[in-house]
Amino acid sequence: MSQFFSEKFRTLEAYVPGEQPQDRSYVKLNTNESPYSPSPAVREAAAREAQQLQLYSDPEVKPLRAALARVYDVKPENICCGNGSDELLNFIFLAYGDRDHGFIFPDLTYGFYPVFCRLNAVPYEEKPLRPDFTVDLSDYLHDPRHVVIANPNAPTGIALGLADIETLAASDPDRLVVIDEAYVDFGAESAVALTKKYPNLLVVSTFSKSRSLAGGRLGFVIADAALIRDLETIRYSTNPYNVNRMSMAAGVAALSEQEYYTANCQKVARTREDAAAKLEALGFTVLPSKSNFLFARPPRISGGELYLSLKARGVLVRHFSKPRIADWVRITVGSPEQMDILLRETEAILRENV
Ligand SMILES: Cc1ncc(COP(=O)(O)O)c(C=O)c1O
């Protein structure tokens, strides 16, 4: 840290993203990316747009918002686009949190939420998930603070139903309910349609997972037009060109190929169920996942030991050292071939630890 670093950030602990090691090639099942590449039309659209990179991108993000509006059956004025949904989540904490009005979210959820709160000096409280890792809705019903829920949740993969989301949104029109749907396309129900009925509901989503564009950095929020205007004020005050030309073109092309991406999501969901059954047969406890990852506890060895042994064998999964989940690992659902390798190596590790 330099002597110049602002006093207010001196104790800030930055978010630690999943590792992206370059030392060797790994079967990479640690950051919930898609195992499938973007469709050829998406790759061509991005390459074509690269020829125009001397020009700034459209600050109104018009083509992408129009395409999203068509697919999600909302109006462009209900959409704000960002450089990944991380950027938009940061905008939300920045726009709606202040010293007197904080946020609540589960104790086990996306690790960026508390970091954004601390970055923006927004108070927050983590509500413990139940012992079975489900959300206790009653924790969120009689509290004036804004709510953030990842649905499906990460790292558990467990989803809330739409009725529960509606109960949350309806319980208090004077506080916001933010639903982070990064993984919704793998089997959960989207709350986008509810944003027309509840002007306090924001749905945050991303092209990173189901649309194979993690490296393109493209996210969006769907909400009432007044909330979107707030976020646009923040966006224009931060970086009006936050959606670059190539990602915008890729996003528009991806939205015109829904069948390709829906088929990929279905493949991932099938692979997930198959891998979950095989892990259970090996003695793992596996949570019921509606996402593109599995949260699983190995028999006999700890999550940390399994993570290290798999890494030594060229397979990367994610381990969190938080007390309640230190015995668990999060495994991204890869291609069937990648999952075969994971299962083979896991079985070998467990055999060494009988
Ligand atoms: C729950 C959740 N929300 C948001 C994100 C961020 O996604 P993006 O790549 O759009 O920034 C992630 C990324 O892993 C996530 O797990």
PDBQT file of the ligand as one rigid body, heavy atoms in Angstrom, charges set to zero:
ROOT
HETATM    1  C1  LIG A 401     -23.961 -14.950  -8.153  1.00  0.00    +0.000 C 
HETATM    2  C2  LIG A 401     -23.108 -14.226  -9.139  1.00  0.00    +0.000 A 
HETATM    3  N1  LIG A 401     -23.471 -13.007  -9.541  1.00  0.00    +0.000 NA
HETATM    4  C3  LIG A 401     -22.731 -12.301 -10.414  1.00  0.00    +0.000 A 
HETATM    5  C4  LIG A 401     -21.572 -12.819 -10.936  1.00  0.00    +0.000 A 
HETATM    6  C5  LIG A 401     -20.748 -11.959 -11.844  1.00  0.00    +0.000 C 
HETATM    7  O1  LIG A 401     -20.891 -12.266 -13.149  1.00  0.00    +0.000 OA
HETATM    8  P1  LIG A 401     -20.299 -11.343 -14.293  1.00  0.00    +0.000 P 
HETATM    9  O2  LIG A 401     -19.328 -12.196 -15.024  1.00  0.00    +0.000 OA
HETATM   10  O3  LIG A 401     -21.489 -10.967 -15.119  1.00  0.00    +0.000 OA
HETATM   11  O4  LIG A 401     -19.660 -10.147 -13.675  1.00  0.00    +0.000 OA
HETATM   12  C6  LIG A 401     -21.145 -14.086 -10.561  1.00  0.00    +0.000 A 
HETATM   13  C7  LIG A 401     -19.895 -14.622 -11.113  1.00  0.00    +0.000 C 
HETATM   14  O5  LIG A 401     -19.430 -15.677 -10.863  1.00  0.00    +0.000 OA
HETATM   15  C8  LIG A 401     -21.927 -14.806  -9.634  1.00  0.00    +0.000 A 
HETATM   16  O6  LIG A 401     -21.545 -16.010  -9.198  1.00  0.00    +0.000 OA
ENDROOT
TORSDOF 0
